[in-house]
């Protein structure tokens, strides 16, 4: 049977938000203890005292490098323009021997269309294509013999330019995604290049997501 302090540490480490809140002393230990007590009781098969859980929380010392936090803040302060694209659809197809050929055909169709949003990723079993609604007919025609798993309409994208030093500092993406997650905004996909970071959200969330990204360097 694991000791109480070990179980408490395991529970906290399952939630990065809690771990960070403890590190910054912005969470009430008694309230948190009462919240996780049922899980602790179930794991230990006994009634663990709140005081014991509070003590276990106090013993935790999450390691957040202050120098790293300063580096992240410097990068965030240099974030560039935000570009919003609407009228986007998310397609997921089952991988096949011809799926790459169809992607190549699609690239030929949209070549030179600077206003068209396009991104794709291929996994082990599935391929995702994120595309402007203006090219919907091309998807229907070119991929008609492919197996469509899911099609999600009514999406928008937000692209934010990153400074060159972002590649040398860990935690940039976590900082951005944390702010969005705290607002309960669901991210359908993430697309990144060396100096750009794009999130795909539904149209109903686009205004809130834009406000969060715009105010990142103010928090």
HUBEL-V950422 format. One record per pair of residues at least 12 apart in sequence whose ideal C-beta (glycine too) atoms are under 8 Angstrom apart, sorted by the first residue. I is the first residue (numbers start at 1). GAP is how many residues later the second one is. Records with the same first field share a line. If there is no record, write none. Layout:
I->GAP + GAP
This chain:
1->43 + 44
2->41 + 42
4->36 + 40 + 44 + 48 + 49 + 52
5->50 + 51 + 54
7->33 + 36 + 37
8->28 + 32 + 45 + 48 + 49 + 52
9->47 + 51
11->25 + 28 + 29
12->45 + 48 + 50
16->158 + 162
17->161 + 164 + 165
18->14
19->43
20->42 + 44 + 158
22->35 + 38 + 40
23->38 + 39 + 40 + 41
24->40
29->25 + 28 + 29
30->20 + 24
32->25
33->17 + 20 + 21 + 24
34->16
36->17
37->13 + 16
40->13
68->101 + 102 + 103
69->102
71->98
72->97 + 99 + 100 + 103
74->91
75->87 + 88 + 90 + 91 + 94 + 97
76->96 + 99 + 140 + 141
77->140
78->85 + 87
79->81 + 82 + 83 + 84 + 134 + 137 + 138
80->80 + 81 + 82 + 83
81->79 + 80
82->76 + 77 + 78 + 79 + 128 + 131 + 132
83->74 + 75 + 76 + 77
84->72 + 73 + 74 + 75 + 122 + 126
85->32 + 47 + 71 + 72 + 74
86->70 + 117 + 120
87->45 + 46 + 47 + 69
88->29 + 42 + 43 + 44 + 45 + 67 + 68 + 69 + 112
89->41 + 42 + 43 + 44 + 47 + 50 + 62 + 63 + 64 + 66
90->38 + 39 + 40 + 60 + 61 + 62 + 63 + 65 + 98 + 99 + 110
91->37 + 38 + 39 + 40 + 48 + 52 + 57 + 59 + 60
92->34 + 35 + 36 + 37 + 56 + 57 + 58 + 59
93->33 + 34 + 35 + 36 + 50 + 53 + 54 + 55 + 56
94->31 + 32 + 33 + 52 + 53 + 55
95->27 + 28 + 29 + 30 + 31 + 32
96->50 + 51
98->47 + 48
99->23 + 28 + 47
100->22
102->40 + 41 + 44
103->17 + 24 + 26
105->37
106->12 + 23 + 25 + 29 + 32 + 33 + 36 + 37
109->26 + 29 + 33
110->25 + 28
113->22
115->17
116->15 + 16 + 18 + 19
117->13 + 14 + 15 + 40
118->12 + 13 + 14 + 17
119->12 + 70 + 72 + 79
121->68 + 70
126->23
128->61
130->25 + 27 + 59 + 61 + 70
133->20
152->36
154->48 + 49
155->33 + 45 + 46 + 47 + 48
156->44 + 45 + 46 + 47 + 50
157->34 + 41 + 42 + 43 + 44
158->40 + 41 + 43 + 48 + 51 + 52 + 55
159->37 + 38 + 39
160->16 + 36 + 37 + 38 + 53
161->34 + 35
162->32 + 33 + 34 + 35
163->32
164->31
166->29
167->27
173->17 + 19 + 24
175->41
176->21 + 37 + 40
177->13
179->33 + 37 + 40
180->19 + 29 + 32
183->25 + 26 + 29
185->16 + 20 + 23 + 24 + 27
186->15 + 16 + 19
187->12 + 13 + 14
188->12 + 13 + 14
